[in-house]
Amino acid sequence: MRVPDPNAPRYDENSRVLIAPAGELDISTVHLLRASLAQCLHDGVRTIDIDLSAVTFCDCSGLGVLLSSWWRITAAGGTLRLHHPPPALVRIIDITRSGFLLGDRPAPALGGVL
């Protein structure tokens, strides 16, 4: 198992990874999550779960990283699922119609527009 990053810890189990960021996902911290997700792809991991239960705030830059990562991971044949998002993030996901991150809506075609 890799040593977890204190701001975006990563836990490996076979070919699956759980990433558990904590605190705020905003313009000043989202680079940690982006780097962790990119490292997963680089390491060949294609099943990624993100536990957001310890996230207290997520702005549009956080959602942008989640969406762009979903596209890259899906294009590589993998899956990315969010778990336990805070209510404010659920609202943003609903407004932007990106519920496929939570598995409650069909995913768009890779060539399509969100």
C-alpha positions as CSV (number, residue, x, y, z in Angstrom):
1,M,0.0,0.0,0.0
2,R,1.2,3.5,-0.8
3,V,1.8,6.0,1.9
4,P,-1.3,8.2,2.0
5,D,-1.1,11.9,1.3
6,P,-2.5,13.7,4.3
7,N,-4.8,15.9,2.2
8,A,-5.9,13.4,-0.4
9,P,-5.1,10.0,1.0
10,R,-5.0,7.0,-1.3
11,Y,-5.6,3.5,-0.3
12,D,-4.8,0.6,-2.7
13,E,-6.4,-2.7,-2.7
14,N,-5.5,-5.0,-5.6
15,S,-6.5,-3.1,-8.8
16,R,-8.9,-0.8,-7.0
17,V,-8.1,2.5,-5.2
18,L,-10.0,4.6,-2.7
19,I,-9.1,8.2,-2.4
20,A,-10.4,10.1,0.6
21,P,-9.8,13.9,0.5
22,A,-10.6,16.0,3.5
23,G,-11.4,19.6,4.1
24,E,-12.1,21.9,1.2
25,L,-11.7,21.1,-2.5
26,D,-11.2,24.6,-4.0
27,I,-8.8,26.3,-6.2
28,S,-6.0,26.2,-3.6
29,T,-6.3,22.5,-2.7
30,V,-7.7,20.7,-5.7
31,H,-4.3,20.1,-7.2
32,L,-3.8,17.4,-4.6
33,L,-6.8,15.5,-5.8
34,R,-5.9,16.0,-9.4
35,A,-2.4,14.7,-8.8
36,S,-3.7,11.7,-6.9
37,L,-6.1,10.8,-9.7
38,A,-3.5,11.2,-12.4
39,Q,-1.1,9.0,-10.5
40,C,-3.8,6.3,-10.4
41,L,-4.0,6.3,-14.2
42,H,-0.2,6.3,-14.4
43,D,-0.1,3.3,-12.1
44,G,-2.6,1.4,-14.3
45,V,-5.5,1.6,-11.8
46,R,-8.8,1.7,-13.6
47,T,-11.3,1.4,-10.7
48,I,-11.3,4.5,-8.5
49,D,-13.7,5.3,-5.7
50,I,-13.6,8.7,-4.0
51,D,-15.0,9.0,-0.5
52,L,-16.1,12.6,0.1
53,S,-17.4,12.1,3.6
54,A,-14.7,14.3,5.1
55,V,-15.0,17.1,2.4
56,T,-16.5,20.2,3.9
57,F,-16.7,22.4,0.8
58,C,-16.3,21.9,-3.0
59,D,-16.3,24.7,-5.5
60,C,-16.4,24.6,-9.3
61,S,-12.7,23.9,-9.5
62,G,-13.2,20.7,-7.5
63,L,-16.1,19.6,-9.7
64,G,-14.0,20.4,-12.7
65,V,-11.3,18.0,-11.6
66,L,-13.8,15.3,-10.8
67,L,-15.4,15.7,-14.3
68,S,-12.2,15.8,-16.2
69,S,-10.8,12.9,-14.3
70,W,-14.0,10.9,-15.0
71,W,-13.6,11.5,-18.7
72,R,-9.9,10.5,-18.7
73,I,-10.5,7.4,-16.5
74,T,-13.6,6.3,-18.6
75,A,-11.7,6.8,-21.8
76,A,-9.0,4.5,-20.4
77,G,-11.6,1.8,-19.8
78,G,-12.0,2.5,-16.1
79,T,-14.6,3.7,-13.6
80,L,-14.7,6.6,-11.2
81,R,-17.5,6.8,-8.5
82,L,-18.1,9.3,-5.8
83,H,-19.3,8.2,-2.4
84,H,-20.8,10.3,0.5
85,P,-20.7,13.7,-1.2
86,P,-21.7,16.7,1.0
87,P,-25.1,18.1,0.3
88,A,-23.8,21.3,-1.4
89,L,-21.8,19.1,-3.8
90,V,-24.9,17.0,-4.5
91,R,-26.7,20.2,-5.4
92,I,-23.9,21.3,-7.8
93,I,-23.9,17.8,-9.4
94,D,-27.7,18.0,-9.8
95,I,-27.5,21.5,-11.3
96,T,-24.8,20.5,-13.8
97,R,-26.5,17.2,-14.6
98,S,-23.4,15.3,-13.8
99,G,-25.1,12.7,-11.6
100,F,-23.3,9.9,-13.5
101,L,-20.5,10.6,-11.1
102,L,-22.7,9.2,-8.4
103,G,-24.1,6.4,-10.5
104,D,-27.7,7.8,-10.4
105,R,-27.9,8.8,-14.0
106,P,-26.7,7.3,-17.3
107,A,-23.2,8.3,-18.2
108,P,-22.9,10.4,-21.4
109,A,-21.2,9.1,-24.5
110,L,-17.5,9.8,-24.5
111,G,-17.8,11.9,-27.6
112,G,-20.9,13.8,-26.2
113,V,-21.3,17.0,-24.4
114,L,-22.2,17.2,-20.7
